[in-house]
Amino acid sequence: MSKKPLILITNDDGITAPGIRALIGFMKELGDVVVVAPDSPQSGMGHAITVDNTLYVRREEIDEGSQVEYSTSGTPADCVKLAKHEILDRTPDLCVSGINHGSNASINVLYSGTMSAAIEASIEEIPAIGFSLCDFSWKADFSVLGSYIKTIAKSVLKNGLPTGTALNVNFPISPIKGMKVCRQAKANWIEKFDKRKSPMGRDYYWLTGEFVNFDEGQDTDQWALDHGFVSIVPIHFDMTHYKALEQLNHLNSNNE
């Protein structure tokens, strides 16, 4: 039995995306790699899971190497569930998701399939990291990220993470000045719909919008990225607003 760490790799851009192919190469230097990723792009799927349709899994041989690869018809969260409960014979020591083509900083984490896969792994008590590069180009240069990705992954493999925690790691476009552990910025999209008409006369819409950062803090992921730093944000799936609990105490009741 191999004594190397078992590393599960997934993403939301699809198993053939350049980002995940680069991540596979980096992780093979750290452990035994198993890839379970969507067979087609799943960007913006958030934490969707498949409950009303069948799921298919297929063994793949995309690049030469020691990694074991599977594509699935499911979402990124489905991929982690299938890996944990059906494909793997032991729990991974680490789950890495990405490298996403585009930022998943600030509010984007809520919509991200990349980060939802990492969060799903954290729910399964698997240390998890989601990696994203602030470049949407399919030809983006991921090679410059290798040393940072391996440093972060090695740290998590050695030191672990608090139970239920995943890391949301975003990279600025080079040059990179260093890394900063941050909080999530208070920012969101000001959205608009571009209404159009099809040749058949049916109305349809394209979602557009402008990303606006309302946060002036210098301890946020968006500040770090804007100033050339890799942002590292610890996140968890507990969405309780603890400060609001006391404010809402007046709603407690006992009918006994």
C-alpha positions, 0 to 999 in steps of 0.5 A: 500500500502506498504511503503517499498522501491520497489527493482527490482533484476535481473542478467545475470547468470540466476534466479537459480544462487547462486549469485542472490539467496543470493542477494534476501535474503539481499534485503528482509531486505531492502524492497519489492522485485520483481525478473525478471531474465533470465531463463538461463545464459546470461553472456557476453551478454552486452547490447543486447536486443531482437528485432527479437524474441518473449519474454516469462515471467513466474511466478516462485516459487523457494525459499520460501519467500515474494519475487515475481519472474519471469523468462524471455527468454530475456537478462538482459537488456530485464528483466529490460525493461519488469519489468519497462513497463509490470510487475511492477505497479510502478517504483522501488526505486532501481534496483540491479543486480547480484551477478555476479559469476566473476569480472566485473571490468575495461574493463569487464563492457563493456561485462557484462550482469550484468552491462548492466542490471544496466545501463538499469535501470539507463537509465530508471532513476532508481537508480541501482547497479551491484554487482560482486564477483571475484570468478567464482565458482558456490559454492562461498561464498556470505554470507560474502558480505551481510553487504557491499551490504546492506550498499551500497544499503541503501546509494543509497536508502537514498541519490539516485544517479545522474541521469543516474548513476549506481554503479559498485561494485566488491568484492575481495575474502575474507578477505575484508579490506574495501571499496573504491570509484574508477575509472575504470582501464585501462586494457583489455584482450589480446585475442587468439582463440584456433582453433580446429576441430570437429569430422565432420572435421569442424573448430571451436574456443574457445576464450581464453585470458589473462587479463592485467592491464596497469594502475599503479594508486592506485585509480582504481577498479583493484588496490582496488581488488588486495589489498583486497578492495571492489571497487565502480565505478560510471558509466553512459551510456553517452560515449562521450569523452568530451576532444576530442570535441575541438580537432575535432572542425575542422570537424564542417561545415555549408553548408548554 
